[in-house]
């Protein structure tokens, strides 16, 4: 008798979601993927992903969300807040409202397992610089970080499904590296702050490990958990960006040296010990 393939739905097949979907397909999962762009539907289809055009808005969802979530074993939510404003009393809860709009659809679908892709921006920078673990209380100092914390709470406190949150650090890939924006810049702040970054391959590996363990174990302890996920290397910003600039033959950024650096060191020990994940790529 043919074994039924497990079904994964990825809400947001972008820079991380699309290669994640392709990797899951290669491991035998059936994958649904959403995009806001009609032109990208063909890209998803050609990759073997069941494509859906879905636009998540504050008070409505445009697209067939019911069918997208139907008969799904795990939902991966990978939609960035897209907020750049600093916290202010007048700021609207745009991203939070989108998650509030999404939640009733998840409840009705009967999905039991959700993975929410979040960010280490939920932890603010500080001086002195301290190590951050999953036990550290979030204290975001950006608008996107603030809304991510609220969204995480909404999802993890919902009794109808279990949500695991992953706080990824700065995302790196062959086509994505911050040195390309910092090269030659002057007065770059926080030269002594530690780097907290992660390669895209490791992001995919961690999500896949979580899905695989969660679906193999009837009573998985890894759901409704929170994991911080950054590479274990934490060089200073000055050391790291100077080295990367030299490797790529780019002009070195110049850092402000006469002020104390603020920052944080994100610990990923829980990913390594609880999930048993070994990071594959250095930053």
N, C-alpha and C positions, 0 to 999 in steps of 0.2 A: 504493500500500500504506500502510495506516494505521500511523503511528509509535507504538510501544509507549510508554506513559507510564512514567516512572521512579517507583519506589515508595519512599516515605519512611515510616519508623515512628518515632513520637515517644512515648517511654516517659515519661509524665507530662504530661498535657494540663491543666496548671494555669494560673496567672496569665500565664506566658510561653508555655507549650507550646500552649495552645488558639489564641490569636491567630496564633502561628507556623504552626500547622496550616492555619488558614483562609487565610492569606496564600499558603502553598505551593499549596493547592488552586487559588487564583485564578491561579496561574502555570502550571497544567497538570500538576502532580504528583498522583499518587495517594497518599493519606495514610491511614495507620493511626494511631490514637491510643489510649492507655491511660488509664484512670482507676481509682481505688480505689473510687469511689462508684457504686453501681448506678443511682442517680437521675440521674447525669450522662451515662449511656450514651445517653439520648435526645437530650441536648444535642449530643453529638458526631455522632450519626446525622443529626440535622436540619441540621447544618452541612455534611454531605457527607463526613464523616470515617468511616472504617471503625472502629467502636467495639469496644474490648476492656476487660473488667473484669479488672485484674491487680493483685495485691497482692504486692509484693516484700518478703519477710521474711528474717531472718538465715540460716535453714537450709532454706527452701523458697519456692517461688513458687506462689501460688494464682491459677489462671487458665491460659488456653491460650497460654503463652508461645511454644510451638513454632509455632503458626499465626500469631501476631503477628509473628514474625521471618521467616517463610517468604517467599522470593522478594523480599527487601527490598534495595534498593540502598544506602541510608544509614539507620543507626539513630542517632537523637538521644536521648541520655540526659539528661533534665531532671528529676531527682528530688533535691530539697534534702536535706541531711543531717538537718535538723530537730533539731540538737543545741544545747543552750544551756549545758551545763556547761563549766566551765573544765577545762583539762588536769589530770588526776591519774593516779597510777599505777594506781588501781583502776577507771578508766573503761573501759567495754567498747567494743570496736570494732564497734558496731552497724551503722553505715553501711558500713564496710569489709566486714563479713561479708555484707551484702546484695549488694555488688558481686561478691564472691567467688562467691556463689550464682548470680548472673546470667551470669558469664563463660562457663561451659560451654555454656549455651544459645546464646550468640553464636557460639561455636566451631562447634557442630553446625549452625547455620543457614547457614553459608557466607558470611555478611555480611563484606564486605571493608573497609567504611568506617564508622567510628563517630565521632560528635561528642559529647563529654562537656562538659556545661555546669557549669563550676566557678565559683570566686569569687576575688576579690583578697584574701580573708581568708587565703589560703595565705601571704601576705607579712605579717609582723608589723609593728607600728608601731615607730618608733625616734626617738631624738634623738641627734645632729641629724637632721633630716628629709632623706632622700635620694631620688633618682629611682630607680624600680624598672622594670627591663626584663625581658624573658623570659629573659635570661641570669642574672638575680638568683636566687640559691638561696633556695627557700622557707624561711621560718622562722616558722611559724604560732604565734600566742599564744592561740588558742582551740581548743576540742575539735573543733568542726566543721572548722576550717582544717586541723588535724592529720590528720583522717580523709580529707579531700579530697585531700591530698597523697599519702597511701598509695593511695587509690583511683585517682588519676591514674597512679601508677607501675604498678599492677597492669594497667591497661588499655593503657598505652602500651608496656609491655614484652612484651605477649602477641604471639607470632609469627603467630597465625592471622588477625589483622585489624589495621588501622591506625586509631589513635585520635587525633583532633585535640582538644585541650583549649582551651576558651575561658574565661579568667578575667574574668568580668563584675564591674564595680564595683557600687556601690549602685544598685538598680533603681528607676527612676522611671516613673510613669505618671499619667494624669489622676486615677486613683482611688488613687494610692499616692505619698505624699510624707512624708518624715520630719519636716518642720516641723509636721505635724499632731500629732505626739507630743511635740515639743520646745517648742511654743508655751507661753509663760508659765512654763516650767521655770526653776529657779534652780540655781546651781552646776554648770552644764554645762561639762564639761572640754574642754581642747584647743582654745581659740578660734583659735589661729594655725595649726592643722593644715589642710593642703589637702584640698579636697573631691575625691573620686574617684567620680563617678556616671555613669550612662548611662540614656538614655530607652529605653523598651521598643521603640519603633520602630527604633532603631538596633541593639538586640540582634537583632531579627528580620532586619534588613537584613544584618548581618554573617553570621549563620547561613546565610541564603539565598545570599549571595555565595560562601561556602565550599562549599555544596552544588553550586551552579551551576558554579563553576569546576572542582570536583573531578570532576563527572560529564561535563563536556565535554572534559577533558584526560585522555587515557589514562594518562599517567604524571604525575599531579599531585604537585608538591613540597609542597603544602599539607597533606598528611595525615601523621599522626604528628608534627604540629607543635603548638606552644603559642602562643596569642595572648592578650595582655592587651587588654581592651576597656573603656575608659572615655572619656567625652567629653573633648575637649582642653582644656576650661576647668577651672582649678583654683583658684577663689577660696578664701579661708580660711573655716573653719566659721562664725566670727562674722559675717563680711561676707555670706556666702551666706544663712544662716538669718535674719538680720535683714532682708535684702532680701526674702526669700520671705514672711516674716511680715507685712511692710508691704504687699506686693502682695495677700495674701489677707486683710488686715485682721485679723490674729491678734496676740495679745500677744507681745512680743518675749521670747525666752529670755535669761536672764542668765548670762554666762560667768564662770568662775573666771579671774581676771586675774593672780594672783600666783604662777603656776607655769609652768614651761617646757612647751610643747606638744609632744606626740609625734605622729608620723603618717608619711605616705609620699606620694610623688607617683608615680602609676602612668602610665607612658608607653604610648601606643597607637600609636606610630609604625609598628610592624610591621604592624598591621592596615591602615594607610593605604598603606604602601609595597609590601608583599607581596601583599595582597589587592586593593589599589587601591580601598579603601573610603573614601568621603567621608561623614563624620558629617552627618546630616540635621537633628538637633535639638539645640539648646543645653539645658543643664540648668537 
